[in-house]
Amino acid sequence: MASYRKYETRRRSPDPKKSVLLVIDVQNHFSAIAKPILPHLLATIHLCRTASIPIIFTRHCHKSPADYGMLGEWWKKDLIIDGTYDAQLMPEIEAARRKEGDDVVEKNTYSAFQNTNLEERLRGMGVEEVIVAGVMTNLCCETTAREAFVKGFRVFFSTDATATLNQELHEATLMNLAYGFAYLVDCDRLRKHFTTA
């Protein structure tokens, strides 16, 4: 989306040989938020597959009160409990994932790196760059992007394949990330880059 170019402080495109696409928490619980960006998200997945970029999906879920952490205090009765319909990936995303047998990382807090083996997996794959897409822009996507940056990964953040509750929160996150953590990308930029790379 061209309007987000105003937030850019730096511009760069991902290197397909060093990148992974992280598709964050596109689950039934967030379907109302994710449906409007689903075409862009599926296009991003397709573009990354075409460029031979590995894809890892995440699924947020809680197995017992022992793993609620601060989310239990913050969200109380709005937690995503493992084994429920809400905890499952949205059908369109699950179909895209299952077709290629992509891995799913389960997480129980905002960051996909916390309490998971994601960092070790990425290091083992030789990944140096992460492309972040999914939901919610200002919570799990943003926290994962910031932590990836702190861990030394170059971060690319999708402007049109991420979403949250409202445009104001979405744009605030893009502005903050572009200032100090991530390069902004969208489907058009990825398409142009991957077809000429």
C-alpha positions in Angstrom: 0.0 0.0 0.0 1.7 3.1 -1.2 0.4 5.3 1.7 2.7 3.5 4.0 5.8 4.6 2.1 5.6 7.9 4.1 6.7 5.9 7.2 9.8 4.5 5.6 13.1 5.7 7.0 15.1 3.0 5.1 14.3 0.9 2.1 15.5 -2.6 1.3 14.2 -5.9 -0.1 14.6 -9.4 1.4 17.2 -11.8 0.1 15.3 -15.0 -0.8 18.4 -17.1 0.0 18.6 -15.8 3.6 14.9 -15.3 4.4 12.0 -17.0 6.0 8.3 -16.0 6.1 6.7 -16.0 9.5 2.9 -16.2 9.3 1.7 -15.2 12.7 -1.4 -16.6 14.4 -3.9 -16.6 11.5 -6.4 -18.6 13.6 -10.2 -18.7 13.8 -10.1 -16.6 16.9 -8.8 -13.7 14.8 -10.8 -14.4 11.6 -12.8 -11.1 11.7 -9.4 -9.3 11.7 -7.7 -11.6 9.2 -10.4 -11.9 6.5 -9.9 -8.5 5.0 -6.1 -9.2 4.4 -6.5 -12.8 3.4 -6.0 -12.1 -0.3 -2.7 -10.2 0.4 -1.6 -12.9 2.9 -2.2 -15.7 0.5 -0.4 -13.7 -2.2 2.5 -13.2 0.1 2.7 -16.9 0.9 2.6 -17.7 -2.8 5.2 -15.1 -3.7 7.5 -16.5 -1.0 7.0 -20.1 -2.2 7.8 -19.0 -5.7 11.0 -17.5 -4.5 11.8 -20.7 -2.5 11.6 -18.9 0.8 10.7 -21.3 3.7 7.5 -20.6 5.5 6.8 -21.2 9.2 3.3 -20.7 10.7 2.7 -19.9 14.3 -0.4 -20.8 16.4 -1.1 -19.0 19.7 -2.7 -21.3 22.3 -2.8 -22.0 26.0 -2.8 -25.6 27.4 -3.4 -24.8 31.1 -3.4 -21.8 33.5 0.3 -22.6 34.2 1.2 -21.1 30.8 -1.2 -18.0 30.9 1.5 -15.7 32.2 0.6 -12.0 32.1 -1.8 -12.7 29.2 -4.1 -14.3 31.8 -4.3 -11.1 33.7 -4.5 -8.9 30.6 -7.1 -10.8 28.5 -8.8 -12.9 31.3 -11.6 -14.8 29.5 -10.4 -14.0 26.0 -7.5 -16.5 25.9 -7.1 -19.0 23.1 -7.4 -22.5 24.6 -5.6 -25.3 22.7 -8.0 -27.9 21.3 -10.8 -25.4 20.6 -12.1 -24.2 17.2 -10.6 -20.8 17.9 -7.1 -22.2 18.3 -7.1 -23.8 14.8 -5.6 -22.0 11.8 -8.2 -20.5 9.5 -9.2 -23.0 6.8 -7.6 -21.1 3.9 -4.3 -20.8 5.8 -4.3 -24.4 7.0 -4.9 -25.5 3.4 -1.9 -23.5 2.2 0.2 -24.8 5.0 -0.8 -28.4 4.7 -0.3 -28.4 0.9 3.5 -28.0 1.4 3.8 -29.5 4.8 5.0 -26.3 6.4 5.8 -26.4 10.1 3.8 -24.8 12.9 5.3 -23.3 16.0 3.1 -23.2 19.0 3.4 -20.1 21.2 1.8 -18.9 24.4 2.7 -15.2 24.4 3.1 -12.3 22.0 6.6 -13.2 20.7 7.1 -16.3 18.5 10.6 -16.5 20.0 9.6 -16.7 23.7 9.3 -20.3 25.1 9.8 -21.8 21.6 12.7 -23.2 19.6 12.1 -20.8 16.7 15.5 -19.0 17.0 17.4 -22.3 17.1 15.5 -23.5 14.0 16.1 -20.3 12.1 19.9 -20.4 12.9 20.0 -24.0 11.9 18.4 -23.1 8.5 20.9 -20.4 8.0 18.2 -17.7 8.1 19.4 -14.1 8.5 16.2 -12.3 7.6 12.5 -12.7 8.6 9.5 -11.4 6.8 6.6 -11.0 9.2 2.9 -11.3 8.2 -0.3 -12.2 10.1 -2.2 -10.9 13.1 -2.3 -8.8 15.2 -0.1 -6.1 13.8 0.5 -4.3 17.1 0.7 -7.4 19.4 2.2 -10.7 18.2 3.5 -9.5 14.8 5.1 -6.4 16.3 6.6 -8.2 19.3 8.0 -11.0 17.1 9.5 -8.4 14.8 11.1 -6.4 17.6 12.5 -9.5 19.2 13.9 -10.8 15.8 15.7 -7.5 15.4 17.2 -7.6 18.9 18.3 -11.2 18.2 20.2 -10.0 15.1 17.8 -10.9 12.3 17.1 -8.4 9.5 13.3 -7.8 9.7 10.8 -7.1 6.9 7.3 -6.3 8.0 4.3 -6.6 5.7 2.0 -3.6 5.5 -0.8 -5.3 3.6 -0.6 -8.9 5.0 -0.8 -7.8 8.6 -3.9 -6.6 10.4 -5.3 -5.5 13.8 -8.4 -4.1 15.3 -8.3 -0.7 13.7 -6.3 1.4 11.2 -4.9 3.7 13.9 -3.2 0.8 15.8 -1.9 -0.7 12.5 -0.4 2.6 11.3 1.2 3.4 14.7 3.0 0.0 14.6 4.2 0.5 11.0 5.5 4.0 12.0 7.3 2.6 15.0 8.8 -0.4 13.3 9.9 1.6 10.3 11.7 4.0 12.6 13.9 1.6 14.3 13.2 -2.1 13.7 12.0 -3.2 10.3 11.9 -2.5 6.5 8.3 -2.2 5.3 7.2 -4.4 2.4 3.9 -5.2 0.6 2.8 -7.6 -2.0 3.7 -5.3 -4.9 7.2 -4.7 -3.6 7.7 -8.4 -3.0 6.3 -9.3 -6.5 8.6 -6.8 -8.2 11.6 -7.8 -6.3 11.2 -11.6 -6.6 10.5 -11.4 -10.3 13.6 -9.4 -11.0 16.0 -11.1 -8.4 
